């Protein structure tokens, strides 16, 4: 085995490492998204026990109605990016295998390895773009919730100072 073959095989391995890191962080994001769905479900269950005419309950129902669609969209984007990252991982592993097999068989499969590698890199870029969109949705949902909490806190502070 010559050194150039080894260095050719290392290039996809570096990208595999980056892809693995993205998969790990994306899996964590998916877990946090699932936790947020459960929290929202608990909030809905609590709200269902309250009186429908309660003004605070109505505000929380409105909050759920604004935040839940963003959360559902976020979880779907995270899942889609995770699947795309797994596809990138497969393509990069195949690129490395093709390079190694070509070296052993002493045949030229550079074009196949290049196409597999490019496919893996493009899949990683697409997944990163999906995650960027997801992070903007996360921010939008967080801003809605922060505004809700701030409004409620200011009303409570106003009511406390009026007494």
Secondary structure, DSSP 8 states (H G I E B T S, - for coil): --HHHHHHHHHHHHHHHHHHHHHHHHHHHHHHHHHHHHHHHHHHHHHHHS-TT-HHHHHHHHHHHHHHHHHHHHHHHHHHHHHHHHHHHHHHHHHHHHHHHHHHHT---HHHHHHHHHHHHHHHHHHHHHHHHHHHHHHHHHHHHHHHHHHHHHHHHHHHHH-
